Amino acid sequence: MATVAFIGLGVMGYPMAGHLKTRGGHEMRVYNRTQDKAGKWVSQYGGTACATPAEAAEGADFIFTCVGNDDDLRSVTTGENGAISGMKSGAILVDNTTASAEVARELAEACAAAGCGFLDAPVSGGQAGAENGVLTVMVGGDQSTFDAAKPVIENYARMVGLMGEVGAGQLTKMINQICIAGLVQGLSEGIHFGKKAGLDIEKVVEVISKGAAGSWQMENRHKTMNAGEYEHGFAVDWMRKDLDIVLAEARRNGATLPVTALVDQFYADVQKMGGKRWDTSSLLARLER
């Protein structure tokens, strides 16, 4: 057991913090920008709702953050009443936000200056993975900090891997999003083609999912895609945020990502169709306009 602070109780953070309490038995201190959400969490799980990130971090051994983007992350860590100002020496900040490698390195420096550890630890698995405590966590940082934090992270994960130095977790998450973007577009085109050809999509997927074309996306999204239902996963707005990070990093490191750039524009089309909060499988809706 440890004293743990969790900052950011959104669709991912709320259940992740819950697993830290129910599975880990940790003493929990939580902060959310919308205070009612923190109060609701405490009424459900126990622990303490705090007025600021700094207050949540006071006395905590581990501080977890899971917010929207780089600016949100800076606000709750190095901004006024940010978590780092409240952290004790030796505490570890674990950031589960999908953010840039650049901000990860900034926070590592700020934590080091405060005598604290830092890990960038973005997650994959979506809302369902968070609720079921089976997320994949890609971590950047040093080995000793990772070893100390891993048993705590495992409360909401089925896979936790150290990918390299600070920033490597975020870079690995970028690869994850690159792969997903191409897969979903391919699956969308396949289903679209099958419908135009007059085939039974269920029968098609039953066969091809057992071969080289099979994927998580195919297994878990083909039924809802075929039914035109797009309320079951990671929102288009958030995917575009992630792909913006990917493409910015590619411009820095010289990587060529033509398919990713194209799919990003396809998602922009979905946004214009009113699909900002549809899940990422809604690329099919664009083809069926």
Rosetta blueprint (number, residue, H / E / L):
1 M L
2 A L
3 T E
4 V E
5 A E
6 F E
7 I E
8 G L
9 L L
10 G L
11 V L
12 M L
13 G H
14 Y H
15 P H
16 M H
17 A H
18 G H
19 H H
20 L H
21 K H
22 T H
23 R L
24 G L
25 G L
26 H L
27 E E
28 M E
29 R E
30 V E
31 Y E
32 N L
33 R L
34 T L
35 Q H
36 D H
37 K H
38 A H
39 G H
40 K H
41 W H
42 V H
43 S H
44 Q H
45 Y H
46 G L
47 G L
48 T E
49 A E
50 C L
51 A L
52 T L
53 P H
54 A H
55 E H
56 A H
57 A H
58 E L
59 G L
60 A L
61 D L
62 F E
63 I E
64 F E
65 T E
66 C L
67 V L
68 G L
69 N L
70 D H
71 D H
72 D H
73 L H
74 R H
75 S H
76 V H
77 T H
78 T L
79 G L
80 E L
81 N L
82 G L
83 A H
84 I H
85 S H
86 G H
87 M L
88 K L
89 S L
90 G L
91 A L
92 I E
93 L E
94 V E
95 D E
96 N L
97 T L
98 T L
99 A L
100 S L
101 A H
102 E H
103 V H
104 A H
105 R H
106 E H
107 L H
108 A H
109 E H
110 A H
111 C H
112 A H
113 A H
114 A L
115 G L
116 C L
117 G E
118 F E
119 L E
120 D E
121 A L
122 P L
123 V E
124 S E
125 G L
126 G H
127 Q H
128 A H
129 G H
130 A H
131 E H
132 N H
133 G L
134 V L
135 L E
136 T E
137 V E
138 M E
139 V E
140 G E
141 G L
142 D L
143 Q H
144 S H
145 T H
146 F H
147 D H
148 A H
149 A H
150 K H
151 P H
152 V H
153 I H
154 E H
155 N H
156 Y H
157 A E
158 R E
159 M E
160 V E
161 G E
162 L E
163 M E
164 G E
165 E L
166 V L
167 G L
168 A H
169 G H
170 Q H
171 L H
172 T H
173 K H
174 M H
175 I H
176 N H
177 Q H
178 I H
179 C H
180 I H
181 A H
182 G H
183 L H
184 V H
185 Q H
186 G H
187 L H
188 S H
189 E H
190 G H
191 I H
192 H H
193 F H
194 G H
195 K H
196 K H
197 A L
198 G L
199 L L
200 D L
201 I H
202 E H
203 K H
204 V H
205 V H
206 E H
207 V H
208 I H
209 S L
210 K L
211 G L
212 A L
213 A L
214 G L
215 S L
216 W H
217 Q H
218 M H
219 E H
220 N H
221 R H
222 H H
223 K H
224 T H
225 M H
226 N H
227 A L
228 G L
229 E L
230 Y L
231 E L
232 H L
233 G L
234 F L
235 A E
236 V H
237 D H
238 W H
239 M H
240 R H
241 K H
242 D H
243 L H
244 D H
245 I H
246 V H
247 L H
248 A H
249 E H
250 A H
251 R H
252 R H
253 N H
254 G L
255 A L
256 T L
257 L L
258 P H
259 V H
260 T H
261 A H
262 L H
263 V H
264 D H
265 Q H
266 F H
267 Y H
268 A H
269 D H
270 V H
271 Q H
272 K H
273 M L
274 G L
275 G L
276 K L
277 R L
278 W L
279 D E
280 T H
281 S H
282 S H
283 L H
284 L H
285 A H
286 R H
287 L H
288 E L
289 R L
